[in-house]
């Protein structure tokens, strides 16, 4: 299968971007939705504790932050619950660790003004409230994890590990030998898309009994379409974490990619390694040229679901609940 990467000028590339960005914007007006997001800068509170009397602060933290405090201790920084005998010592060690202190200082500087992110989160949850009026708006917590977790989701809670969004050029990430294709996503612009992606996956999990390339493709396409509706002003490249060049490559190579998958009967393959090839992160997609980005199965699924929603009268909730992936493909009239 021959893939052709069309080399274009800057103006043409920008035209592709503007069309791509505007084509999927919703005209929904959410200005009349009154929503006050509950957001706690937990890391500020935690690192503001008096370390000489930390054991006396723990009951107040536990009472105030309840389930998140337990989640933070046991699943994020992994020091165990407050019922552990030496828990105050473990928490003290975390807060006085030299590297953690450095990370905290760097995070404080990098997120000195958190208002724009909070405003974007608030706007996103207004759209979420519009489409899912009966659903609870989660409480948002920010934290420092020592690079353990980016976004965590629990019942009524979403946590954001700010130390995982310090920018692709962060020296810590380079010292940790995190590959460049992963570092590219570790920037503050990805916080809101990552939060909404985590929310969508938590509410609409993938648990199909038959796991194959097509099912994964359509499922991930639904998640991306969810982002289209909840983040209508966010550019496609940010939502899927592609560079401008990678996004253009997919646009130009869409037909060739789809033809390759169909002609080689890959859509219904259920082999684990075959599935990973099209959905896992990496420098490129193994079956395609090295100019390709990774996760092209997600991008193609996204285009199929967009076509399905364009050609059918279906609500966002109905789409997200529909697990008949073959039907979605059939009714999408997808013809790249």
C-alpha positions in Angstrom: 0.0 0.0 0.0 1.5 3.3 -1.0 1.0 6.3 1.1 1.6 9.8 -0.2 2.3 12.7 2.2 1.4 15.8 0.4 3.9 18.6 1.1 1.9 21.8 1.4 2.7 25.4 2.1 2.0 27.2 5.4 -1.2 28.9 4.0 -2.6 25.6 2.9 -1.9 23.9 6.2 -3.6 26.7 8.0 -6.6 26.4 5.8 -6.8 22.7 6.7 -6.7 23.7 10.4 -9.4 26.4 10.2 -11.7 24.1 8.3 -11.1 21.2 10.6 -11.5 23.3 13.7 -14.7 25.1 12.6 -16.4 22.2 10.9 -17.2 20.4 14.2 -18.1 23.4 16.4 -21.5 23.3 18.0 -23.7 26.3 17.9 -25.1 25.5 21.3 -25.5 28.5 23.6 -24.6 27.6 27.2 -24.3 31.2 28.5 -27.5 30.9 30.5 -26.3 27.8 32.4 -25.3 28.9 35.9 -22.5 26.7 37.1 -20.0 27.3 39.9 -17.3 24.7 39.7 -16.0 23.3 43.0 -12.2 23.3 42.6 -9.7 22.8 45.3 -6.0 23.5 45.0 -5.2 20.6 47.3 -1.4 20.9 46.8 -1.4 24.4 48.2 -3.3 23.3 51.3 -1.1 20.3 51.8 2.2 22.1 51.4 1.0 24.9 53.6 0.7 22.5 56.6 2.7 23.1 59.7 5.1 20.1 59.6 5.8 20.3 63.3 2.2 19.5 64.1 1.2 17.5 61.0 -0.5 14.7 63.0 -3.1 17.3 64.3 -3.9 18.5 60.8 -4.7 15.1 59.4 -8.3 14.8 60.9 -9.3 18.1 59.4 -7.9 17.2 56.0 -9.7 13.9 56.2 -13.0 15.5 57.2 -12.8 18.3 54.6 -11.7 16.2 51.6 -13.0 12.8 52.5 -12.9 10.4 49.6 -10.3 12.4 47.7 -7.9 12.5 50.6 -8.1 8.7 50.9 -7.6 8.4 47.1 -4.6 10.7 47.2 -2.9 8.7 50.0 -3.6 5.2 48.8 -3.7 5.4 45.0 -1.7 8.5 44.1 1.2 8.8 46.4 0.9 5.3 47.8 1.6 5.8 51.5 -1.5 4.0 52.8 -4.5 5.2 54.7 -4.7 7.4 57.8 -5.4 4.2 59.8 -1.8 3.1 59.3 0.2 3.5 62.5 3.1 5.5 60.9 0.9 7.4 58.4 1.9 10.9 59.8 5.6 10.0 59.3 5.0 8.8 55.7 3.1 12.0 54.9 5.9 14.1 56.4 8.5 12.3 54.4 6.5 13.0 51.2 6.2 16.7 52.0 9.9 17.1 53.0 11.4 15.0 50.2 13.9 17.3 48.3 12.6 16.3 44.8 9.0 16.8 45.8 9.8 20.2 47.2 11.5 21.1 43.9 8.5 19.8 41.9 6.1 21.8 44.1 8.1 25.0 43.6 8.3 24.5 39.8 4.5 23.7 39.7 3.7 26.8 41.7 5.6 28.9 39.2 4.2 27.2 36.1 0.6 27.5 37.3 0.9 30.9 39.0 -2.3 32.0 37.3 -4.7 29.0 37.2 -7.7 31.2 36.4 -7.7 30.5 32.6 -7.7 26.8 33.2 -10.5 27.1 35.8 -12.5 29.2 33.3 -12.0 26.6 30.6 -13.0 23.8 32.9 -16.1 25.7 33.9 -17.1 26.3 30.3 -16.6 22.6 29.5 -18.8 21.5 32.3 -21.5 24.0 31.2 -21.6 22.0 27.9 -21.6 18.8 29.9 -24.5 20.1 31.9 -26.3 21.0 28.7 -26.0 17.5 27.2 -26.3 15.6 30.5 -28.5 17.8 32.7 -29.2 15.1 35.3 -25.5 14.2 35.9 -23.5 15.4 38.8 -20.8 17.9 38.2 -17.6 16.4 39.8 -15.5 18.3 42.3 -12.1 19.1 40.9 -8.9 18.7 42.9 -5.3 19.6 41.8 -2.4 17.9 43.4 1.3 17.0 43.1 1.9 13.2 42.8 5.6 12.9 42.2 4.9 12.2 38.5 2.6 9.3 39.4 -0.8 10.2 38.0 -2.1 12.7 35.4 -5.8 12.5 35.9 -7.7 10.3 38.3 -11.5 9.8 38.5 -13.6 8.6 41.3 -17.3 8.9 42.2 -18.0 12.7 42.0 -14.3 13.5 41.9 -11.7 14.3 39.3 -8.1 14.9 40.3 -5.4 16.6 38.2 -1.7 16.0 38.8 -0.2 19.3 37.9 3.3 18.0 37.9 2.4 16.0 34.8 1.7 19.2 32.8 4.9 21.2 33.2 5.6 21.5 29.5 7.5 19.3 26.9 10.8 21.0 27.7 10.6 20.3 31.5 14.0 19.1 32.5 12.5 16.5 34.9 10.8 14.8 32.0 14.0 14.7 30.0 16.0 13.3 33.0 13.3 10.6 33.4 13.9 9.7 29.7 10.3 10.2 28.8 10.1 9.9 25.0 9.4 13.1 23.0 6.0 11.9 21.7 4.9 11.5 25.3 6.4 14.8 26.5 4.6 16.6 23.8 1.3 15.9 25.6 2.6 17.0 29.0 1.6 20.7 28.8 -1.1 22.8 30.4 -3.1 23.0 27.2 -3.9 19.3 27.6 -5.4 19.5 31.1 -8.9 20.3 30.1 -9.1 17.7 27.2 -7.5 15.1 29.5 -10.1 15.8 32.2 -13.0 15.5 29.8 -11.5 12.4 28.2 -11.1 10.7 31.6 -14.7 11.7 32.5 -16.0 10.2 29.2 -14.1 6.9 29.7 -15.3 6.6 33.3 -18.9 7.2 32.5 -18.9 5.2 29.2 -16.3 2.4 29.7 -15.2 0.1 27.0 -16.4 -3.4 28.1 -17.3 -5.1 24.9 -17.1 -8.8 25.0 -15.6 -8.9 21.6 -12.5 -6.8 21.3 -11.3 -6.1 17.8 -9.9 -3.3 15.8 -13.2 -2.0 14.6 -14.8 -2.0 18.0 -11.9 -0.2 19.5 -11.9 2.3 16.6 -15.6 3.2 17.0 -15.4 3.3 20.8 -12.5 5.7 20.8 -14.2 7.7 18.0 -17.1 8.2 20.3 -14.8 9.5 23.1 -13.3 11.9 20.6 -16.7 13.1 19.4 -17.7 13.6 23.1 -14.7 16.0 23.2 -16.0 17.7 20.1 -19.2 18.6 21.8 -17.9 19.4 25.3 -14.9 21.3 24.0 -16.2 22.9 20.7 -13.6 25.7 20.8 -10.6 23.4 21.2 -8.6 22.5 18.2 -8.5 19.0 16.9 -4.7 18.8 17.2 -5.0 19.5 21.0 -7.8 17.1 21.5 -5.9 14.2 19.9 -2.4 15.4 20.8 -1.0 15.6 17.3 1.4 18.1 15.9 0.1 20.2 13.0 2.1 18.1 10.6 0.7 14.8 12.0 -2.9 16.1 11.8 -2.4 17.2 8.2 -0.8 13.8 7.4 -3.9 12.0 8.6 -6.2 14.3 6.7 -4.2 13.8 3.5 -3.8 10.0 4.0 -7.3 9.1 5.3 -8.5 7.3 2.2 -5.2 5.3 1.9 -5.3 4.3 5.6 -8.9 3.1 5.4 -8.3 1.2 2.2 -5.3 -0.5 3.7 -7.4 -1.7 6.8 -10.3 -2.9 4.6 -8.2 -4.7 1.9 -6.1 -6.5 4.5 -9.1 -7.5 6.6 -7.7 -5.8 9.7 -11.0 -4.3 11.0 -12.2 -7.6 12.6 -8.9 -8.8 13.8 -8.9 -9.4 17.6 -5.2 -10.2 18.1 -3.9 -8.2 21.0 -0.7 -7.1 19.3 -2.6 -6.2 16.2 -4.9 -4.0 18.2 -2.0 -2.3 20.0 -0.5 -1.4 16.6 -3.3 1.1 15.9 -4.2 2.4 19.3 -1.1 2.6 21.5 1.1 5.6 21.8 4.5 5.7 20.0 6.5 7.6 17.4 4.3 6.4 14.5 1.8 3.7 13.5 3.8 0.5 12.7 1.7 -0.5 9.6 2.0 3.0 8.1 4.9 5.2 7.0 7.2 6.8 9.5 5.6 10.2 8.8 2.3 8.9 10.4 1.5 9.6 14.0 0.6 6.8 16.4 -3.0 6.1 17.4 -4.3 6.4 13.8 -7.0 3.9 14.7 -8.4 6.5 17.1 -8.3 9.2 14.5 -10.1 7.1 11.9 -12.7 6.1 14.4 -13.2 9.8 15.1 -14.0 10.5 11.5 -16.4 7.5 11.2 -18.3 8.7 14.3 -18.4 12.3 13.0 -19.9 11.0 9.7 -22.4 8.9 11.6 -23.6 11.8 13.7 -23.8 14.0 10.5 -26.0 11.5 8.7 -28.2 10.4 11.6 -30.5 12.1 14.1 -28.9 10.8 17.4 -28.3 12.6 20.7 -24.9 12.6 22.3 -26.2 10.4 25.1 -27.7 7.9 22.7 -24.4 7.8 20.8 -22.3 7.2 24.0 -24.7 4.4 25.1 -24.7 2.6 21.8 -22.4 -0.4 21.7 -23.4 -1.7 18.3 -20.2 -0.6 16.6 -21.0 -2.4 13.3 -24.3 -0.6 13.0 -22.5 2.8 13.6 -20.1 2.0 10.8 -22.9 0.9 8.5 -25.0 3.9 9.1 -22.1 6.4 9.0 -21.9 6.3 5.2 -18.2 6.7 5.8 -16.5 7.0 2.4 -13.1 8.7 2.8 
